Amino acid sequence: MSTDVLAEELLAALGLVRRHLRRSAGRPGSLSTLTGSQTELVRTVRRNPGISVTEAAAELGLVANTVSTLVGQLIERGLLVRSPDEADRRVARLTLTEPAREQVEAWRDRRTALVTQALDGLETDDRDALRAALPVLDVLAERLHPQQDERALVQQGKERG
C-alpha cells in the first residue's frame, strides 16, 4: 500500500471514529455552540490548568493573538478564568470555571466510556494492534504539529548557514 493510500485510509478511519463518537457522546450544553478552536482551547486548559496563553498557543499550533481572542470569547461565556501569574504579572494563566470543568470532565468520561465499550468488543489481537500503533500515532501527530514544521525550517536554515 502506497503512503498516499495509507494517508487517505488513516484520515477516513480517524474521521469516522471522531464523527461516530461526537454523535454518540454529544457535547456538554455550554460547549455545544463553541467553534472547533474554542473547544480545543477548553480541552487544552482542562488538561493543563494554569497554562499560559503563550503555552496554549504553542500546544494548539496557533499564534498567541488568536488564542487571546479565543480566551476573551470563552471568558465572556463564563467558561474560562484568566489570572495574572504570581511570579510574572505580565503572564496570564488560564483555568476553567468550575461549571465548565465539571461539564468537560463529564463529557470526557462519556467519550472514554463509549470508546472503552467499543474496545471491549474487539478481539484481543485487535486491541493489541491498536496499543502497538499508539506510539507511531504520537510520532505522526508530532510531525503534523505546525511548530514541528517551523522547527524543521529553522534547523534546515542552521544547517545551510
C-alpha positions as CSV (number, residue, x, y, z in Angstrom):
1,M,0.0,0.0,0.0
2,S,1.4,3.4,-1.0
3,T,1.8,6.1,1.6
4,D,-0.8,8.2,-0.3
5,V,-3.4,5.4,0.1
6,L,-2.4,4.8,3.7
7,A,-2.8,8.5,4.4
8,E,-6.3,8.6,2.9
9,E,-7.4,5.4,4.7
10,L,-6.0,6.7,8.0
11,L,-7.8,10.0,7.6
12,A,-11.0,8.3,6.7
13,A,-10.8,5.9,9.7
14,L,-10.0,8.7,12.2
15,G,-12.7,10.9,10.8
16,L,-15.2,8.1,11.1
17,V,-14.2,7.4,14.7
18,R,-14.5,11.1,15.6
19,R,-17.9,11.6,13.9
20,H,-19.4,8.5,15.5
21,L,-18.0,9.5,18.9
22,R,-19.3,13.0,18.5
23,R,-22.7,11.8,17.6
24,S,-22.8,9.3,20.5
25,A,-21.3,11.4,23.2
26,G,-22.6,14.8,22.1
27,R,-21.1,17.9,23.8
28,P,-21.8,19.5,27.1
29,G,-24.6,22.0,26.9
30,S,-22.4,25.2,27.3
31,L,-19.9,23.8,24.8
32,S,-22.3,22.7,22.1
33,T,-22.2,26.1,20.3
34,L,-18.4,26.5,20.5
35,T,-16.2,26.6,17.4
36,G,-13.6,23.8,17.0
37,S,-10.8,26.1,18.1
38,Q,-12.7,27.2,21.2
39,T,-13.4,23.6,22.1
40,E,-9.8,22.6,21.6
41,L,-8.7,25.5,23.9
42,V,-11.2,24.4,26.5
43,R,-9.8,20.9,26.4
44,T,-6.2,22.1,26.5
45,V,-6.9,24.2,29.6
46,R,-8.7,21.2,31.2
47,R,-5.6,19.1,30.7
48,N,-3.3,21.9,31.7
49,P,-4.8,24.1,34.4
50,G,-2.8,27.3,34.8
51,I,-1.4,27.1,31.3
52,S,-0.4,30.5,29.9
53,V,-1.8,32.0,26.7
54,T,1.6,31.5,25.0
55,E,1.9,27.9,26.1
56,A,-1.7,27.2,24.9
57,A,-0.9,28.8,21.6
58,A,2.1,26.5,21.2
59,E,0.1,23.5,22.2
60,L,-2.6,24.3,19.7
61,G,-0.3,25.4,16.9
62,L,-1.9,28.9,16.8
63,V,-0.5,32.4,17.2
64,A,-0.8,34.0,20.7
65,N,-3.1,36.7,19.3
66,T,-5.6,34.2,18.1
67,V,-5.6,32.4,21.4
68,S,-6.0,35.7,23.2
69,T,-9.1,36.3,21.1
70,L,-10.4,32.9,21.9
71,V,-9.7,33.4,25.6
72,G,-11.7,36.6,25.6
73,Q,-14.7,34.9,23.9
74,L,-14.6,32.0,26.4
75,I,-14.3,34.4,29.4
76,E,-17.4,36.2,28.1
77,R,-19.3,32.8,28.0
78,G,-18.3,32.1,31.6
79,L,-16.1,29.1,30.7
80,L,-12.6,30.4,31.4
81,V,-10.8,32.5,34.0
82,R,-7.7,34.5,33.2
83,S,-5.5,35.3,36.2
84,P,-2.1,37.0,36.4
85,D,0.9,34.7,37.1
86,E,2.1,35.1,40.7
87,A,5.8,35.4,39.6
88,D,5.3,37.5,36.5
89,R,2.2,39.6,36.4
90,R,2.6,40.1,32.6
91,V,1.8,36.4,32.0
92,A,-1.9,35.3,32.0
93,R,-2.7,31.9,33.5
94,L,-5.9,30.1,32.3
95,T,-8.2,27.9,34.2
96,L,-11.7,26.6,33.6
97,T,-14.6,27.9,35.7
98,E,-15.9,25.1,38.0
99,P,-19.1,24.6,36.0
100,A,-17.1,24.3,32.7
101,R,-14.6,21.9,34.3
102,E,-17.4,19.7,35.5
103,Q,-19.1,19.6,32.1
104,V,-15.9,18.9,30.2
105,E,-15.0,16.1,32.6
106,A,-18.4,14.6,32.3
107,W,-18.1,14.8,28.5
108,R,-14.6,13.2,28.7
109,D,-16.0,10.4,30.9
110,R,-18.8,9.7,28.4
111,R,-16.4,9.6,25.5
112,T,-14.0,7.4,27.4
113,A,-16.8,5.0,28.4
114,L,-18.0,4.8,24.8
115,V,-14.5,4.0,23.5
116,T,-13.9,1.6,26.3
117,Q,-17.1,-0.3,25.4
118,A,-16.1,-0.4,21.8
119,L,-12.6,-1.6,22.6
120,D,-14.0,-4.3,24.9
121,G,-15.9,-5.7,21.9
122,L,-12.7,-6.1,19.9
123,E,-10.6,-9.3,19.7
124,T,-7.5,-9.3,21.9
125,D,-5.2,-9.2,18.8
126,D,-7.0,-6.1,17.5
127,R,-6.7,-4.3,20.9
128,D,-3.0,-5.3,20.9
129,A,-2.6,-3.9,17.4
130,L,-4.1,-0.6,18.4
131,R,-2.0,-0.5,21.6
132,A,1.1,-1.1,19.4
133,A,0.1,1.7,17.0
134,L,-0.2,4.4,19.7
135,P,3.5,5.3,19.8
136,V,3.5,5.6,16.0
137,L,0.4,7.8,16.1
138,D,2.1,10.0,18.6
139,V,5.1,10.4,16.3
140,L,2.8,11.1,13.4
141,A,0.9,13.8,15.4
142,E,4.2,15.4,16.4
143,R,5.3,15.5,12.7
144,L,2.0,17.1,11.8
145,H,2.2,19.8,14.6
146,P,2.6,23.2,12.9
147,Q,5.5,24.1,15.2
148,Q,7.3,20.9,14.0
149,D,7.4,22.4,10.5
150,E,8.8,25.7,11.9
151,R,11.5,23.9,13.9
152,A,12.4,21.8,10.8
153,L,12.8,25.0,8.7
154,V,14.9,26.7,11.4
155,Q,17.1,23.6,11.7
156,Q,17.5,23.5,7.9
157,G,18.5,27.1,7.8
158,K,21.1,26.5,10.5
159,E,22.5,23.5,8.6
160,R,22.7,25.6,5.4
161,G,24.1,28.7,7.1
